[in-house]
């Protein structure tokens, strides 16, 4: 691997860092609880709705609310012109009809089909979109306390049924794709970013073949090479940080993750092309993973959609040139690009250039989200608990040697405390808050029936915080993983990378990448919070990133 390739990538939209050396305040803290997590599951506030009762009780309240608002609106416009009155009356009648139909269907479903408890909303069409978007974890934990592990609600005209806790979540993770389907949920989001013919744009059988091809290139032999590459990239990137200061940790790690992932997963040719322009293309493409992209049609002329589509075309053109040059070369490299060039489907068909380019984009961006977010949160947990941070530094010397020589893959595996810290970070801050499937066939769980058309969801974030499953659920306690069953042996209580047929194939690479980066950073710097500030969670993105993630650092004395 060429040493020159490890040059840092300029930030496309870098925020100006605050610089200055200071001691910083230190304290050991707990995770910030949401309102719903402050009370144990057994202490349900208020009566839980009986099975079948939630829908009928909620529908009447919605109808009364709408009639009151509609009547007030009609009174106000009655003194205006006839057109305003006609428009207001039409909107009122249509909304009333919508709620009548909705309430009638819920009533029938609750009484005759035993649907899950339904959380009522007085807002037509939008439903709980505003409340959920503002604080999704609190919303789900409150619903769990009130309704139990299975419940439904609407957002933007769609019905979502959540399965919280290990027992309920088993339905999703043990299901077959023809029953609870992933493509129906994720294709709208991923296809404009990755491209046609890959991932959720193809039948599940084809996608599974593509995942198997990628997994072939994610093996221990490759990981042994990746450790030295990632260590060198990290050292080179953080040279710009100097001796001490205060900088945006999430921004830095997001850039570094792109560099290391591109070098390890795409090959040295594509890594060598990373400059400020390509970095901006990745940022624009990454901007396609938004709530708007998930909920709205992709053909809408939104600025973020246009930037995403342009970036997709330009990045693919870059990849095409590299792929064609590699095909013409007589030498074969030992990397993921070569793995895909040599791969073929069961029917003997080789991958096209477009499929390879799409799979490379998907491999990079799918992992970039999770690794950059998790790496940043790990840094803040270690900065908040200085005792554990120093124990992790001491572990580096104990495992690797007092002179801290270059890392190896075998040493990385023996860094057990750092491994536990990473696991605990993934428990308290899993990068994916919700995993979804579309119900294509009727499903049964916990005595309830879920009809086709519901979006069936599991929340790793909530499962990882349930007091039913975890002792001291909101505390950062890495040593809980010294136990054989830290979550009382529940199979789906800990699911940061999913489970079952759709478990993340990049989990092992993510551990290698993050542990190598943080091994290198712990050798270079001491980290502190600034004025005891521990970042809150940014809920505006689909990956829950830290708000204002600025950290204080000081180079260690050799």
GUVEX-547815 format. One record per residue (C-alpha): residue number from 1; residue in three letters; x, y, z. Coordinates in Angstrom, 3 decimals. Example, Ala and Ser with C-alpha at 12.3 -4.5 7.8 and 13.67 -1.06 7.14 Angstrom:
2
1 ALA 12.300 -4.500 7.800
2 SER 13.670 -1.060 7.140
***
This chain:
558
1 UNK 0.000 0.000 0.000
2 UNK 1.519 3.298 -1.034
3 UNK 2.477 5.576 1.845
4 UNK 1.799 8.641 -0.308
5 UNK -1.842 7.691 -0.594
6 UNK -2.421 8.533 3.046
7 UNK -2.767 12.253 2.504
8 UNK -5.661 13.885 4.381
9 UNK -8.794 14.786 2.495
10 UNK -9.873 18.435 2.672
11 UNK -13.241 18.993 4.245
12 UNK -15.913 20.047 1.735
13 UNK -17.704 22.212 4.262
14 UNK -15.413 22.359 7.267
15 UNK -16.498 24.378 10.261
16 UNK -13.809 26.619 11.716
17 UNK -12.417 24.836 14.823
18 UNK -11.959 26.447 18.173
19 UNK -8.356 26.101 19.266
20 UNK -6.768 26.382 22.657
21 UNK -5.073 24.174 25.259
22 UNK -6.871 23.783 28.545
23 UNK -7.376 21.336 31.350
24 UNK -11.100 20.845 30.896
25 UNK -13.581 19.703 33.507
26 UNK -13.957 16.011 34.170
27 UNK -16.746 13.924 35.577
28 UNK -18.298 10.541 35.300
29 UNK -21.790 10.808 33.920
30 UNK -24.817 8.839 32.942
31 UNK -26.477 8.814 29.606
32 UNK -29.268 11.361 29.285
33 UNK -32.571 9.594 29.945
34 UNK -35.640 10.394 27.932
35 UNK -38.930 10.905 29.679
36 UNK -40.055 7.392 28.894
37 UNK -36.875 5.744 30.168
38 UNK -37.067 7.259 33.640
39 UNK -39.648 4.801 34.847
40 UNK -39.382 1.024 34.871
41 UNK -41.548 -1.081 32.596
42 UNK -43.517 -2.467 35.537
43 UNK -44.694 0.988 36.613
44 UNK -47.053 1.759 33.769
45 UNK -48.500 5.264 34.095
46 UNK -52.210 4.999 33.483
47 UNK -54.055 1.958 32.292
48 UNK -52.878 0.187 29.169
49 UNK -55.557 0.011 26.538
50 UNK -57.258 -3.365 26.337
51 UNK -56.817 -5.263 23.135
52 UNK -59.086 -3.862 20.495
53 UNK -60.046 -0.777 22.466
54 UNK -57.374 1.655 21.327
55 UNK -58.687 2.204 17.845
56 UNK -62.269 2.969 18.684
57 UNK -61.434 5.308 21.555
58 UNK -58.878 7.238 19.482
59 UNK -61.109 7.584 16.419
60 UNK -63.879 9.360 18.329
61 UNK -61.481 11.885 19.811
62 UNK -60.007 12.633 16.400
63 UNK -63.477 13.115 14.926
64 UNK -64.545 15.508 17.680
65 UNK -61.311 17.499 17.408
66 UNK -61.682 17.851 13.663
67 UNK -65.349 18.874 13.914
68 UNK -64.459 21.585 16.442
69 UNK -61.582 22.933 14.342
70 UNK -63.563 22.648 11.119
71 UNK -66.564 24.428 12.582
72 UNK -64.384 27.268 13.820
73 UNK -62.739 27.573 10.398
74 UNK -66.079 27.689 8.607
75 UNK -67.314 30.395 10.961
76 UNK -64.266 32.545 10.198
77 UNK -64.508 32.298 6.427
78 UNK -68.308 32.561 6.290
79 UNK -68.012 36.336 6.323
80 UNK -65.551 36.241 3.418
81 UNK -66.075 35.545 -0.238
82 UNK -67.962 32.442 -1.470
83 UNK -64.815 30.875 -2.980
84 UNK -63.000 30.853 0.369
85 UNK -66.050 29.342 2.005
86 UNK -66.284 26.648 -0.671
87 UNK -62.591 25.752 -0.355
88 UNK -62.732 25.580 3.424
89 UNK -65.899 23.492 3.332
90 UNK -64.357 21.107 0.800
91 UNK -61.214 20.662 2.882
92 UNK -63.322 20.088 5.983
93 UNK -65.518 17.476 4.292
94 UNK -62.532 15.639 2.784
95 UNK -60.699 15.532 6.110
96 UNK -63.860 14.422 7.894
97 UNK -64.331 11.675 5.331
98 UNK -60.716 10.602 5.755
99 UNK -61.054 10.344 9.516
100 UNK -64.418 8.580 9.261
101 UNK -62.951 5.936 6.977
102 UNK -59.841 5.665 9.132
103 UNK -61.818 5.364 12.329
104 UNK -64.216 2.853 10.792
105 UNK -61.366 0.672 9.574
106 UNK -59.627 0.859 12.930
107 UNK -62.827 -0.010 14.717
108 UNK -63.368 -3.077 12.549
109 UNK -59.722 -4.064 12.870
110 UNK -59.649 -3.660 16.621
111 UNK -62.923 -5.428 17.297
112 UNK -62.838 -8.173 14.687
113 UNK -59.181 -8.703 13.744
114 UNK -57.413 -7.988 17.035
115 UNK -54.896 -5.505 15.666
116 UNK -52.194 -4.116 18.001
117 UNK -53.133 -1.165 20.249
118 UNK -53.347 1.992 18.156
119 UNK -51.951 5.331 19.361
120 UNK -54.573 7.938 18.412
121 UNK -53.707 11.269 16.804
122 UNK -55.820 14.345 16.150
123 UNK -53.784 15.380 13.100
124 UNK -55.109 13.974 9.807
125 UNK -52.579 12.360 7.469
126 UNK -49.480 13.548 9.356
127 UNK -50.449 11.551 12.421
128 UNK -47.544 11.387 14.863
129 UNK -44.883 12.491 12.364
130 UNK -44.101 15.721 14.235
131 UNK -43.932 14.192 17.726
132 UNK -41.949 11.190 16.526
133 UNK -39.553 13.289 14.466
134 UNK -38.884 15.630 17.374
135 UNK -38.011 12.929 19.918
136 UNK -38.399 9.389 18.575
137 UNK -36.776 7.564 21.479
138 UNK -38.961 9.300 24.054
139 UNK -42.030 8.684 21.887
140 UNK -41.333 4.949 21.616
141 UNK -40.407 4.487 25.274
142 UNK -43.571 6.251 26.416
143 UNK -45.613 4.078 24.062
144 UNK -43.908 0.961 25.420
145 UNK -44.773 1.988 28.973
146 UNK -48.399 2.633 28.095
147 UNK -49.274 0.046 25.452
148 UNK -46.751 -2.746 25.873
149 UNK -44.219 -4.200 23.422
150 UNK -46.452 -4.096 20.317
151 UNK -48.347 -1.007 19.118
152 UNK -49.214 0.895 15.938
153 UNK -49.473 4.540 14.874
154 UNK -49.630 6.538 11.652
155 UNK -47.207 8.986 10.056
156 UNK -47.752 10.653 6.680
157 UNK -50.605 8.319 5.843
158 UNK -48.638 5.140 6.631
159 UNK -49.164 2.745 9.519
160 UNK -46.135 1.687 11.550
161 UNK -46.201 -1.238 13.968
162 UNK -43.304 -1.379 16.428
163 UNK -42.051 -4.568 18.057
164 UNK -40.074 -3.631 21.181
165 UNK -38.168 -6.028 23.399
166 UNK -36.450 -9.260 22.459
167 UNK -39.538 -11.487 22.293
168 UNK -41.529 -9.189 20.011
169 UNK -38.507 -8.344 17.828
170 UNK -38.015 -12.037 17.079
171 UNK -40.876 -11.820 14.571
172 UNK -38.927 -9.432 12.328
173 UNK -35.521 -11.081 12.621
174 UNK -36.821 -14.625 12.123
175 UNK -39.122 -13.727 9.233
176 UNK -38.736 -14.616 5.574
177 UNK -38.349 -11.814 3.063
178 UNK -41.527 -12.796 1.234
179 UNK -43.478 -12.184 4.458
180 UNK -41.746 -9.119 5.908
181 UNK -40.079 -7.460 2.952
182 UNK -37.055 -5.156 3.041
183 UNK -37.067 -3.945 -0.565
184 UNK -40.536 -2.419 -0.215
185 UNK -39.217 -0.146 2.542
186 UNK -35.626 0.662 1.591
187 UNK -35.591 0.728 -2.212
188 UNK -36.870 4.310 -2.461
189 UNK -34.044 5.428 -0.202
190 UNK -31.119 3.387 -1.520
191 UNK -31.721 3.054 -5.270
192 UNK -31.113 6.747 -6.137
193 UNK -27.861 6.588 -4.132
194 UNK -26.463 3.153 -5.060
195 UNK -28.045 2.885 -8.511
196 UNK -30.205 0.383 -10.350
197 UNK -29.499 -3.335 -10.326
198 UNK -27.988 -3.632 -6.852
199 UNK -29.071 -3.953 -3.224
200 UNK -32.792 -3.360 -2.683
201 UNK -33.455 -2.650 -6.366
202 UNK -33.178 -6.350 -7.268
203 UNK -35.042 -9.487 -6.143
204 UNK -33.885 -10.702 -2.757
205 UNK -32.227 -13.812 -4.193
206 UNK -29.981 -11.621 -6.376
207 UNK -29.220 -9.276 -3.481
208 UNK -28.159 -12.248 -1.345
209 UNK -25.748 -13.320 -4.087
210 UNK -24.305 -9.797 -4.214
211 UNK -23.871 -9.752 -0.426
212 UNK -22.073 -13.090 -0.610
213 UNK -19.662 -11.634 -3.192
214 UNK -18.917 -8.664 -0.931
215 UNK -18.516 -10.884 2.104
216 UNK -15.883 -12.903 0.235
217 UNK -13.708 -9.786 0.188
218 UNK -14.255 -9.092 3.899
219 UNK -12.056 -11.838 5.306
220 UNK -9.358 -12.148 7.957
221 UNK -6.545 -12.121 5.403
222 UNK -7.808 -8.743 4.185
223 UNK -8.307 -7.464 7.743
224 UNK -4.644 -8.180 8.520
225 UNK -3.680 -5.812 5.711
226 UNK -6.321 -3.256 6.660
227 UNK -4.937 -2.642 10.170
228 UNK -1.673 -1.094 8.956
229 UNK -3.468 0.894 6.233
230 UNK -5.961 2.376 8.715
231 UNK -3.246 3.151 11.276
232 UNK -1.163 5.047 8.699
233 UNK -4.190 6.948 7.363
234 UNK -5.122 7.957 10.926
235 UNK -1.638 9.192 11.818
236 UNK -1.394 11.168 8.592
237 UNK -4.830 12.753 8.955
238 UNK -4.345 13.866 12.566
239 UNK -0.989 15.527 11.921
240 UNK -3.048 18.621 11.140
241 UNK -4.426 18.683 14.696
242 UNK -1.119 19.713 16.231
243 UNK -0.351 19.563 19.940
244 UNK -3.656 20.587 21.499
245 UNK -6.940 22.303 20.814
246 UNK -10.680 21.905 20.447
247 UNK -12.112 20.471 17.234
248 UNK -15.160 18.828 15.719
249 UNK -14.563 15.135 16.351
250 UNK -17.482 13.846 14.285
251 UNK -16.474 15.881 11.243
252 UNK -12.890 14.650 11.453
253 UNK -13.841 11.015 11.904
254 UNK -16.387 11.192 9.078
255 UNK -13.621 12.299 6.711
256 UNK -11.177 9.726 8.065
257 UNK -13.709 6.895 7.734
258 UNK -14.180 7.761 4.050
259 UNK -10.402 7.727 3.524
260 UNK -9.802 4.441 5.318
261 UNK -12.854 2.694 3.881
262 UNK -12.024 3.809 0.356
263 UNK -8.413 2.652 0.707
264 UNK -9.364 -0.726 2.201
265 UNK -12.560 -1.486 0.277
266 UNK -12.177 0.297 -3.071
267 UNK -8.481 -0.092 -3.734
268 UNK -5.521 2.236 -4.010
269 UNK -6.558 3.676 -7.406
270 UNK -9.880 5.043 -6.146
271 UNK -8.311 6.159 -2.846
272 UNK -5.712 8.089 -4.840
273 UNK -8.473 10.049 -6.580
274 UNK -9.983 11.362 -3.339
275 UNK -9.654 15.131 -3.285
276 UNK -11.864 18.028 -2.219
277 UNK -14.109 17.734 -5.279
278 UNK -14.686 14.000 -4.846
279 UNK -15.201 14.537 -1.117
280 UNK -18.006 16.961 -1.930
281 UNK -19.545 14.427 -4.324
282 UNK -19.587 11.859 -1.519
283 UNK -21.176 14.424 0.790
284 UNK -23.883 15.222 -1.787
285 UNK -24.526 11.533 -2.398
286 UNK -24.657 10.907 1.321
287 UNK -27.226 13.705 1.522
288 UNK -29.646 11.336 -0.197
289 UNK -30.160 9.477 3.087
290 UNK -32.765 11.809 4.562
291 UNK -36.299 11.604 5.919
292 UNK -37.452 13.473 2.802
293 UNK -35.878 10.855 0.535
294 UNK -37.572 8.115 2.523
295 UNK -41.034 9.671 2.526
296 UNK -41.222 11.614 -0.757
297 UNK -41.143 10.514 -4.417
298 UNK -37.645 10.595 -5.880
299 UNK -38.714 12.558 -8.965
300 UNK -39.532 15.702 -6.973
301 UNK -37.195 18.585 -7.982
302 UNK -35.759 19.098 -4.490
303 UNK -32.246 20.631 -4.326
304 UNK -30.900 17.734 -2.240
305 UNK -32.334 15.243 -4.740
306 UNK -30.689 17.064 -7.654
307 UNK -27.315 17.167 -5.865
308 UNK -27.638 13.475 -5.015
309 UNK -28.415 12.489 -8.611
310 UNK -25.587 14.590 -10.064
311 UNK -23.109 13.166 -7.542
312 UNK -24.256 9.637 -8.357
313 UNK -23.539 10.126 -12.056
314 UNK -20.138 11.737 -11.513
315 UNK -18.903 9.191 -8.964
316 UNK -19.967 6.325 -11.193
317 UNK -18.073 7.856 -14.113
318 UNK -14.954 7.957 -11.923
319 UNK -15.462 4.326 -10.935
320 UNK -16.087 3.246 -14.546
321 UNK -12.666 4.524 -15.609
322 UNK -10.908 2.714 -12.757
323 UNK -12.849 -0.513 -13.401
324 UNK -12.069 -0.476 -17.122
325 UNK -8.389 0.228 -16.489
326 UNK -8.229 -2.636 -13.978
327 UNK -9.938 -4.998 -16.446
328 UNK -7.271 -4.182 -19.035
329 UNK -4.401 -4.706 -16.610
330 UNK -2.546 -8.009 -16.587
331 UNK -1.793 -7.668 -12.869
332 UNK -4.363 -8.566 -10.233
333 UNK -4.623 -6.658 -6.963
334 UNK -5.677 -8.219 -3.672
335 UNK -8.637 -5.978 -2.822
336 UNK -12.425 -5.721 -2.969
337 UNK -12.473 -4.292 -6.490
338 UNK -10.596 -7.339 -7.777
339 UNK -12.929 -9.623 -5.813
340 UNK -15.927 -8.147 -7.619
341 UNK -14.206 -8.224 -11.010
342 UNK -13.602 -11.954 -10.548
343 UNK -17.056 -12.729 -9.109
344 UNK -20.027 -14.209 -10.931
345 UNK -23.640 -15.120 -10.199
346 UNK -24.796 -18.709 -9.823
347 UNK -25.826 -18.735 -13.474
348 UNK -22.272 -17.851 -14.512
349 UNK -22.927 -14.207 -15.419
350 UNK -20.185 -11.784 -14.421
351 UNK -20.932 -8.450 -12.784
352 UNK -21.279 -5.469 -15.112
353 UNK -19.273 -2.288 -14.593
354 UNK -22.466 -0.570 -13.443
355 UNK -23.200 -3.281 -10.872
356 UNK -19.640 -3.139 -9.531
357 UNK -19.778 0.661 -9.263
358 UNK -23.124 0.502 -7.450
359 UNK -21.904 -2.165 -5.035
360 UNK -18.759 -0.148 -4.262
361 UNK -20.864 2.943 -3.528
362 UNK -23.185 0.919 -1.309
363 UNK -20.328 -0.736 0.565
364 UNK -18.692 2.604 1.317
365 UNK -21.728 4.693 2.260
366 UNK -23.542 2.007 4.250
367 UNK -20.478 1.575 6.444
368 UNK -19.480 5.228 6.528
369 UNK -22.656 6.234 8.365
370 UNK -22.374 3.687 11.116
371 UNK -18.609 3.820 11.649
372 UNK -18.253 7.611 11.733
373 UNK -21.158 8.016 14.134
374 UNK -20.060 5.189 16.413
375 UNK -16.426 6.368 16.406
376 UNK -17.456 9.856 17.486
377 UNK -19.734 8.645 20.278
378 UNK -16.996 6.307 21.540
379 UNK -14.650 9.279 21.778
380 UNK -17.099 11.269 23.866
381 UNK -17.805 8.362 26.219
382 UNK -14.058 7.953 26.792
383 UNK -13.620 11.707 27.276
384 UNK -16.406 11.699 29.867
385 UNK -14.922 8.771 31.790
386 UNK -11.222 9.588 32.087
387 UNK -10.510 6.538 34.260
388 UNK -11.660 4.172 31.521
389 UNK -9.786 6.241 28.922
390 UNK -6.527 5.800 30.833
391 UNK -7.210 2.091 31.319
392 UNK -7.607 1.780 27.543
393 UNK -4.266 3.552 27.051
394 UNK -2.610 1.244 29.586
395 UNK -4.103 -1.724 27.733
396 UNK -2.326 -0.558 24.562
397 UNK 1.023 -0.863 26.343
398 UNK 0.155 -4.126 28.065
399 UNK -0.939 -5.836 24.840
400 UNK 1.337 -4.215 22.258
401 UNK 4.447 -3.318 24.274
402 UNK 5.685 -0.284 26.193
403 UNK 7.165 1.296 23.079
404 UNK 3.788 0.982 21.278
405 UNK 4.960 -0.515 17.974
406 UNK 2.693 -0.564 14.898
407 UNK -0.573 -2.401 15.455
408 UNK -1.282 -5.892 14.207
409 UNK -4.587 -7.674 13.692
410 UNK -3.808 -10.233 16.416
411 UNK -3.054 -7.477 18.933
412 UNK -6.262 -5.722 17.980
413 UNK -8.249 -8.827 18.908
414 UNK -6.603 -8.877 22.360
415 UNK -7.644 -5.303 23.226
416 UNK -10.578 -6.574 25.266
417 UNK -11.355 -3.384 27.219
418 UNK -11.456 -1.274 24.058
419 UNK -13.667 -3.959 22.541
420 UNK -16.075 -3.737 25.496
421 UNK -16.116 0.071 25.270
422 UNK -17.068 -0.190 21.612
423 UNK -19.826 -2.691 22.404
424 UNK -21.217 -0.424 25.100
425 UNK -21.117 2.563 22.747
426 UNK -23.093 0.559 20.202
427 UNK -25.606 -0.282 22.917
428 UNK -26.212 3.281 24.081
429 UNK -25.802 4.912 20.662
430 UNK -26.631 2.381 17.936
431 UNK -26.302 4.247 14.638
432 UNK -29.542 2.831 13.226
433 UNK -32.510 3.720 15.426
434 UNK -35.109 1.729 13.476
435 UNK -35.006 -1.345 11.251
436 UNK -38.049 -1.779 9.022
437 UNK -39.866 -4.307 6.879
438 UNK -43.136 -4.135 4.929
439 UNK -45.721 -6.742 5.884
440 UNK -46.744 -8.576 2.713
441 UNK -48.607 -11.353 4.525
442 UNK -50.615 -11.389 7.790
443 UNK -48.415 -11.773 10.871
444 UNK -49.116 -12.669 14.504
445 UNK -47.130 -11.586 17.541
446 UNK -47.898 -11.348 21.266
447 UNK -51.536 -12.232 20.613
448 UNK -52.041 -9.491 18.013
449 UNK -52.548 -9.690 14.264
450 UNK -50.574 -7.429 11.911
451 UNK -52.182 -7.004 8.477
452 UNK -50.378 -6.613 5.142
453 UNK -49.421 -3.004 4.443
454 UNK -48.097 -2.190 7.913
455 UNK -44.459 -1.131 8.151
456 UNK -43.124 -3.439 10.849
457 UNK -40.285 -1.911 12.872
458 UNK -37.752 -2.834 15.535
459 UNK -35.732 -0.194 17.392
460 UNK -32.225 -1.215 18.495
461 UNK -32.029 2.028 20.486
462 UNK -35.057 1.194 22.609
463 UNK -34.209 -2.502 22.974
464 UNK -30.752 -1.504 24.229
465 UNK -32.228 0.724 26.965
466 UNK -35.095 -1.375 28.315
467 UNK -34.922 -1.809 32.075
468 UNK -36.573 -5.192 31.637
469 UNK -33.425 -6.373 29.858
470 UNK -30.511 -4.316 31.191
471 UNK -29.292 -3.430 34.684
472 UNK -28.391 0.260 35.029
473 UNK -29.576 0.605 31.456
474 UNK -28.526 4.231 30.937
475 UNK -25.023 3.919 32.400
476 UNK -21.866 3.473 30.328
477 UNK -20.558 0.250 31.878
478 UNK -18.212 -1.643 29.526
479 UNK -17.545 -4.340 32.108
480 UNK -21.122 -5.594 31.828
481 UNK -19.812 -7.632 28.871
482 UNK -17.567 -9.644 31.173
483 UNK -20.766 -11.549 31.934
484 UNK -21.865 -14.300 29.589
485 UNK -25.399 -12.898 29.362
486 UNK -25.364 -9.130 30.047
487 UNK -28.971 -8.820 28.822
488 UNK -30.397 -11.753 30.779
489 UNK -29.726 -14.028 27.826
490 UNK -32.301 -12.352 25.581
491 UNK -31.436 -13.058 21.952
492 UNK -32.565 -9.752 20.435
493 UNK -31.874 -7.366 23.321
494 UNK -28.564 -6.324 21.699
495 UNK -28.869 -5.761 17.944
496 UNK -26.655 -2.855 16.748
497 UNK -25.906 -4.675 13.486
498 UNK -29.285 -6.330 13.143
499 UNK -29.829 -10.072 13.185
500 UNK -31.143 -12.884 11.072
501 UNK -31.086 -12.859 7.280
502 UNK -30.303 -9.151 6.984
503 UNK -27.489 -8.941 9.544
504 UNK -24.864 -6.398 8.486
505 UNK -22.051 -8.068 6.545
506 UNK -19.663 -5.240 7.452
507 UNK -19.758 -5.793 11.220
508 UNK -16.284 -7.358 11.475
509 UNK -14.711 -4.702 9.255
510 UNK -16.366 -1.989 11.369
511 UNK -14.771 -3.411 14.523
512 UNK -11.350 -3.550 12.841
513 UNK -11.718 -0.012 11.508
514 UNK -12.979 1.635 14.698
515 UNK -10.642 -0.217 17.071
516 UNK -7.625 0.603 14.892
517 UNK -8.563 4.286 14.686
518 UNK -9.116 4.592 18.421
519 UNK -6.010 2.585 19.304
520 UNK -4.039 5.108 17.259
521 UNK -5.830 8.125 18.749
522 UNK -5.388 6.911 22.341
523 UNK -1.655 6.619 21.700
524 UNK -1.528 10.160 20.317
525 UNK -3.851 12.201 22.564
526 UNK -5.683 12.629 25.835
527 UNK -9.309 13.687 25.354
528 UNK -11.600 15.813 27.539
529 UNK -15.109 17.185 27.397
530 UNK -15.389 20.959 27.095
531 UNK -17.067 22.424 30.183
532 UNK -18.582 18.991 30.919
533 UNK -20.637 19.163 27.719
534 UNK -21.648 15.710 26.452
535 UNK -23.383 15.921 23.047
536 UNK -27.103 15.489 22.739
537 UNK -28.537 13.402 19.903
538 UNK -29.350 14.968 16.545
539 UNK -32.699 13.467 15.514
540 UNK -32.972 15.338 12.207
541 UNK -30.959 12.706 10.335
542 UNK -31.740 9.029 9.853
543 UNK -28.420 8.202 11.547
544 UNK -28.423 9.711 15.030
545 UNK -25.309 11.847 15.119
546 UNK -23.981 13.968 18.031
547 UNK -24.953 17.641 18.281
548 UNK -22.075 20.153 18.502
549 UNK -19.456 17.363 18.707
550 UNK -16.439 19.494 19.644
551 UNK -13.861 17.817 21.879
552 UNK -10.711 19.006 23.686
553 UNK -7.452 17.157 23.079
554 UNK -3.794 17.317 24.126
555 UNK -0.902 15.303 22.710
556 UNK 0.487 12.711 25.108
557 UNK 4.037 13.062 26.393
558 UNK 6.321 10.371 25.010
***
